[in-house]
Amino acid sequence: MSSARKPDWLKMRPPSGREFADIRETLRDHGLHTVCEEANCPNLGECWSGRSRSSGTGPDGTDDAGGTATFMLMGDRCSRGCNFCDVETGGMEPLDPDEPANVASAVAEIGLDYVVLTSVDRDDLPDQGAGHFAETIREIKKRHPGILVEVLIPDFQGEEELVQQIVDAEPDVIAHNVETVSRLQVPVRDRRAGYEQSLSVLEYVDRVSDIHTKTSIMLGHGEYDHEVYQTLADCRERGVDIVTLGQYLQPSHSHLDVKRYDHPDKYETWRRVAEDELGFLYCASGPMVRSSYKAGELFVDALLREGSSVEEARQRARASAD
């Protein structure tokens, strides 16, 4: 059992509504997976139920209810076994060559103007799935030129030529998560992952491109404040533009215990530190915040599509979270 008792402020919105049902049906029709479901995201009800965007229209000028889904590429089983993650491990299957086209079709049917792609780790493949990931980005961009694409990529074992394939596909945001502070990488993450390896991926993207970079940190594994600060500072030093901080929630009794639940006020403090002191363009910080978080997407949307200033984009993102 978790050693910390879940506080009252951790409340999840149950999935419901027409938009939720429509997105789920579209995904099933195309045989697609989402990290929203596979990782039991606590915000699934909010994102899939389609809280309206302030813009009100998609890239083709049609009404956009704002439903969001994070597509998980390359299957629903991961080659790694991180102790915080609810995605199944092992039993890897061949890649579906139709997946890039199916994702692009689903994007049109759902009516998204901002797409988030992530994937399981595929250490079993010669290129660890980098080519398949890049092909999906290109297929979406080809069919929907006005769309914004954010990708949350694996570390590809730190191999720069594989990361470069993602860069060459020209997504609008490249995210890779450090997940936790340096001291707690083991036991939180699989031993094939690593703090410096993850930082090197983010630093490489910043060095070779103008693409915005993003990372995420989970709190509640027993980290100290000075370690969180150091992690934020390390990420910013490597050129990371956007960061999210959220509460780790134990998916099952076989996963790591929650050591502590921080109050929302603490998350607000970290937001101010990240933006005002360390210089991140944007920080989404709160108990229910996750890597793919709607307010963060609205920040990027305002910044890149609408040409808003950083402060204007921040205000729009925060208004959406209220």
C-alpha positions as CSV (number, residue, x, y, z in Angstrom):
1,M,0.0,0.0,0.0
2,S,1.0,3.6,-0.5
3,S,2.7,5.0,2.6
4,A,1.0,8.4,2.1
5,R,-2.8,9.0,2.3
6,K,-4.4,10.6,-0.7
7,P,-5.5,14.1,0.1
8,D,-8.9,15.7,-0.7
9,W,-7.6,18.0,-3.4
10,L,-6.7,15.0,-5.7
11,K,-10.1,14.6,-7.4
12,M,-10.4,13.2,-10.9
13,R,-13.2,14.0,-13.4
14,P,-14.8,10.7,-14.5
15,P,-14.8,10.2,-18.3
16,S,-18.2,11.1,-19.9
17,G,-19.9,13.1,-22.7
18,R,-20.4,12.8,-26.4
19,E,-16.9,14.1,-27.3
20,F,-15.3,11.4,-25.1
21,A,-17.4,8.6,-26.7
22,D,-16.7,9.9,-30.2
23,I,-12.9,10.0,-29.7
24,R,-12.9,6.5,-28.1
25,E,-14.9,5.1,-31.0
26,T,-12.6,6.7,-33.6
27,L,-9.6,5.3,-32.0
28,R,-11.1,1.8,-31.8
29,D,-12.1,2.0,-35.5
30,H,-8.5,2.7,-36.5
31,G,-6.9,0.2,-34.1
32,L,-5.0,2.9,-32.2
33,H,-3.8,3.2,-28.7
34,T,-3.5,6.3,-26.5
35,V,-1.3,6.9,-23.5
36,C,-4.4,8.5,-21.9
37,E,-5.9,5.0,-21.5
38,E,-2.8,2.8,-21.3
39,A,-1.3,4.9,-18.5
40,N,-4.6,5.6,-16.7
41,C,-4.2,9.4,-17.0
42,P,-6.2,11.2,-14.4
43,N,-7.1,14.0,-16.9
44,L,-8.7,11.6,-19.5
45,G,-12.2,12.8,-18.7
46,E,-11.2,16.5,-19.0
47,C,-9.3,16.2,-22.3
48,W,-11.6,13.7,-24.1
49,S,-14.8,15.5,-23.0
50,G,-13.6,18.4,-25.0
51,R,-13.4,21.6,-23.0
52,S,-13.6,24.3,-25.7
53,R,-10.5,26.1,-26.9
54,S,-10.6,29.9,-26.8
55,S,-10.0,30.0,-30.6
56,G,-13.1,27.9,-31.3
57,T,-12.0,26.7,-34.7
58,G,-9.6,24.1,-36.1
59,P,-7.0,24.5,-38.8
60,D,-9.6,24.0,-41.5
61,G,-11.9,26.7,-40.2
62,T,-14.5,24.2,-38.8
63,D,-15.8,24.3,-35.2
64,D,-13.3,22.7,-32.8
65,A,-14.6,21.4,-29.5
66,G,-11.1,21.0,-28.3
67,G,-11.0,17.3,-27.6
68,T,-7.4,16.1,-27.1
69,A,-5.8,12.6,-27.2
70,T,-2.2,11.6,-27.0
71,F,-1.6,8.9,-29.5
72,M,0.7,6.1,-28.3
73,L,2.7,4.6,-31.3
74,M,4.2,1.3,-31.9
75,G,1.9,-0.9,-29.8
76,D,0.7,-1.0,-26.2
77,R,3.6,-3.0,-24.8
78,C,6.9,-1.5,-23.8
79,S,10.4,-3.0,-24.0
80,R,11.2,-1.4,-20.6
81,G,9.7,-1.8,-17.2
82,C,9.7,1.5,-15.3
83,N,8.3,1.0,-11.8
84,F,5.9,4.0,-12.0
85,C,4.3,3.2,-15.3
86,D,1.1,1.2,-15.9
87,V,2.0,0.3,-19.6
88,E,2.5,-3.5,-20.0
89,T,6.1,-4.7,-20.5
90,G,7.4,-7.4,-22.9
91,G,5.8,-9.5,-25.6
92,M,6.7,-7.1,-28.3
93,E,4.9,-7.3,-31.6
94,P,5.9,-6.1,-35.1
95,L,5.1,-2.5,-36.0
96,D,1.9,-1.8,-37.9
97,P,2.9,-0.3,-41.2
98,D,-0.5,1.3,-41.5
99,E,-0.3,3.1,-38.2
100,P,1.1,6.5,-39.5
101,A,-1.8,6.7,-42.0
102,N,-4.3,5.6,-39.5
103,V,-3.2,8.2,-37.0
104,A,-3.4,10.9,-39.6
105,S,-6.9,9.8,-40.5
106,A,-8.0,9.7,-36.9
107,V,-6.7,13.3,-36.4
108,A,-9.0,14.5,-39.1
109,E,-12.0,12.6,-37.8
110,I,-11.6,13.8,-34.2
111,G,-11.0,17.4,-35.5
112,L,-7.7,18.1,-33.7
113,D,-5.6,21.2,-34.4
114,Y,-2.9,20.2,-32.0
115,V,-1.7,16.6,-31.9
116,V,0.4,14.9,-29.3
117,L,2.3,11.7,-30.2
118,T,4.2,9.5,-27.8
119,S,5.3,5.9,-27.9
120,V,6.4,2.9,-25.9
121,D,10.1,2.1,-25.9
122,R,11.1,-0.3,-28.6
123,D,14.7,-1.3,-27.8
124,D,14.0,-4.6,-29.7
125,L,14.0,-2.8,-33.1
126,P,17.2,-1.9,-35.0
127,D,16.3,1.8,-35.0
128,Q,14.3,1.6,-31.8
129,G,11.2,2.8,-33.7
130,A,12.6,6.3,-34.7
131,G,11.8,5.8,-38.4
132,H,8.2,4.8,-37.6
133,F,7.8,7.7,-35.3
134,A,9.2,10.2,-37.8
135,E,7.0,8.8,-40.6
136,T,3.9,9.4,-38.4
137,I,4.9,13.0,-37.9
138,R,5.4,13.5,-41.7
139,E,2.1,11.8,-42.6
140,I,0.2,14.1,-40.2
141,K,2.0,17.2,-41.5
142,K,1.4,16.2,-45.1
143,R,-2.3,15.7,-44.7
144,H,-2.9,18.6,-42.2
145,P,-0.4,21.4,-43.0
146,G,-1.8,23.8,-40.4
147,I,-1.7,21.4,-37.5
148,L,0.8,21.6,-34.6
149,V,2.5,18.4,-33.6
150,E,4.1,17.8,-30.2
151,V,6.0,14.6,-29.7
152,L,7.0,12.9,-26.4
153,I,9.9,10.7,-27.5
154,P,11.9,7.8,-25.9
155,D,15.6,8.4,-25.2
156,F,16.6,6.1,-28.1
157,Q,19.5,5.0,-25.8
158,G,21.0,8.5,-26.4
159,E,21.8,7.7,-30.1
160,E,21.9,11.1,-31.7
161,E,21.3,9.9,-35.2
162,L,18.0,8.4,-34.1
163,V,17.0,11.6,-32.3
164,Q,17.9,13.4,-35.6
165,Q,15.3,11.5,-37.5
166,I,12.7,13.0,-35.2
167,V,14.2,16.5,-35.6
168,D,14.2,16.1,-39.4
169,A,10.4,15.3,-39.4
170,E,9.9,18.8,-38.1
171,P,7.5,18.5,-35.2
172,D,6.7,21.8,-33.4
173,V,7.6,20.5,-29.9
174,I,9.9,17.7,-28.9
175,A,9.5,16.5,-25.4
176,H,11.4,13.9,-23.5
177,N,10.9,13.3,-19.8
178,V,13.6,13.1,-17.1
179,E,10.7,11.9,-14.8
180,T,12.5,12.3,-11.5
181,V,15.6,13.7,-9.8
182,S,19.0,12.2,-10.4
183,R,19.2,10.2,-7.1
184,L,15.9,8.4,-7.7
185,Q,16.3,7.4,-11.4
186,V,16.7,3.9,-10.0
187,P,14.3,2.5,-8.8
188,V,11.8,4.8,-10.5
189,R,12.9,4.2,-14.1
190,D,14.2,1.2,-16.0
191,R,17.9,0.8,-15.7
192,R,18.3,1.4,-19.5
193,A,17.1,4.9,-18.9
194,G,19.2,7.5,-17.1
195,Y,19.3,11.2,-16.0
196,E,22.3,12.2,-18.0
197,Q,21.1,10.2,-21.0
198,S,17.8,12.0,-21.0
199,L,19.4,15.4,-20.5
200,S,21.7,14.6,-23.5
201,V,18.6,14.0,-25.7
202,L,17.1,17.4,-24.8
203,E,20.4,19.2,-25.2
204,Y,20.9,17.7,-28.6
205,V,17.5,18.8,-29.9
206,D,18.2,22.3,-28.6
207,R,21.7,22.4,-30.2
208,V,20.7,21.3,-33.7
209,S,17.2,22.9,-34.1
210,D,14.9,25.7,-33.2
211,I,12.2,23.3,-32.1
212,H,10.8,24.0,-28.7
213,T,11.8,21.4,-26.1
214,K,9.9,20.1,-23.1
215,T,10.3,17.8,-20.1
216,S,8.3,16.6,-17.2
217,I,9.0,15.8,-13.5
218,M,6.9,13.6,-11.2
219,L,6.8,14.6,-7.5
220,G,6.1,12.2,-4.7
221,H,8.9,9.7,-4.9
222,G,10.7,11.0,-1.9
223,E,12.7,13.8,-3.6
224,Y,14.0,16.8,-1.6
225,D,13.3,20.4,-2.6
226,H,16.9,21.1,-3.4
227,E,16.9,18.0,-5.8
228,V,13.8,19.3,-7.6
229,Y,15.5,22.7,-8.0
230,Q,18.7,21.2,-9.3
231,T,16.7,19.1,-11.8
232,L,14.9,22.2,-13.1
233,A,18.2,24.0,-13.3
234,D,19.8,21.2,-15.2
235,C,17.0,21.0,-17.7
236,R,17.0,24.8,-18.3
237,E,20.8,24.7,-18.7
238,R,20.3,22.1,-21.4
239,G,18.0,24.5,-23.3
240,V,14.6,23.1,-22.2
241,D,11.8,25.6,-22.9
242,I,8.8,24.1,-21.2
243,V,8.5,22.0,-18.1
244,T,5.6,20.3,-16.3
245,L,5.4,19.1,-12.7
246,G,2.8,16.7,-11.4
247,Q,2.0,14.3,-8.6
248,Y,2.9,10.7,-9.0
249,L,-0.1,8.4,-8.4
250,Q,0.5,4.7,-7.8
251,P,-1.2,2.8,-10.6
252,S,-1.4,-0.5,-8.6
253,H,-0.1,-2.1,-5.5
254,S,2.8,-3.6,-7.5
255,H,4.1,-0.2,-8.4
256,L,6.2,2.2,-6.3
257,D,4.6,3.7,-3.3
258,V,3.7,7.3,-3.1
259,K,6.0,8.9,-0.5
260,R,4.4,12.3,-0.2
261,Y,1.5,14.4,-1.6
262,D,2.5,18.0,-2.0
263,H,-0.2,20.7,-1.6
264,P,-1.2,22.7,-4.7
265,D,0.5,25.8,-3.1
266,K,3.8,24.0,-3.3
267,Y,3.3,23.4,-7.0
268,E,2.5,27.1,-7.5
269,T,5.8,27.9,-5.8
270,W,7.7,25.6,-8.3
271,R,5.9,27.3,-11.2
272,R,7.2,30.7,-10.1
273,V,10.7,29.3,-9.6
274,A,10.7,27.7,-13.0
275,E,9.4,30.8,-14.9
276,D,10.5,33.8,-12.9
277,E,13.9,32.5,-11.5
278,L,15.1,29.9,-14.0
279,G,13.6,31.3,-17.2
280,F,11.5,28.6,-18.6
281,L,9.1,29.9,-21.2
282,Y,6.2,28.1,-19.5
283,C,5.7,25.8,-16.5
284,A,2.5,23.8,-15.9
285,S,2.7,22.7,-12.3
286,G,-0.1,21.1,-10.2
287,P,-1.0,17.8,-8.6
288,M,-3.0,16.6,-11.7
289,V,-0.6,18.0,-14.3
290,R,0.9,15.4,-16.7
291,S,3.4,15.6,-19.6
292,S,0.6,16.0,-22.2
293,Y,-1.5,18.7,-20.5
294,K,-4.1,20.7,-22.2
295,A,-3.0,24.1,-20.8
296,G,0.5,23.4,-22.0
297,E,-0.8,22.7,-25.5
298,L,-2.7,26.0,-25.5
299,F,0.4,27.8,-24.5
300,V,2.3,26.5,-27.5
301,D,-0.7,27.0,-29.7
302,A,-0.9,30.7,-28.7
303,L,2.9,31.1,-29.1
304,L,3.4,29.4,-32.4
305,R,0.0,29.7,-34.3
306,E,-1.2,33.0,-33.0
307,G,2.1,34.7,-32.6
308,S,1.3,35.7,-29.0
309,S,4.0,37.0,-26.6
310,V,5.2,34.6,-24.0
311,E,3.2,36.4,-21.3
312,E,0.0,36.5,-23.4
313,A,0.4,32.7,-24.1
314,R,0.9,32.0,-20.4
315,Q,-2.3,34.0,-19.6
316,R,-4.3,32.0,-22.1
317,A,-3.0,28.7,-20.8
318,R,-3.7,29.6,-17.2
319,A,-7.2,30.8,-18.1
320,S,-8.0,27.5,-19.6
321,A,-7.0,25.7,-16.4
322,D,-9.2,27.8,-14.1
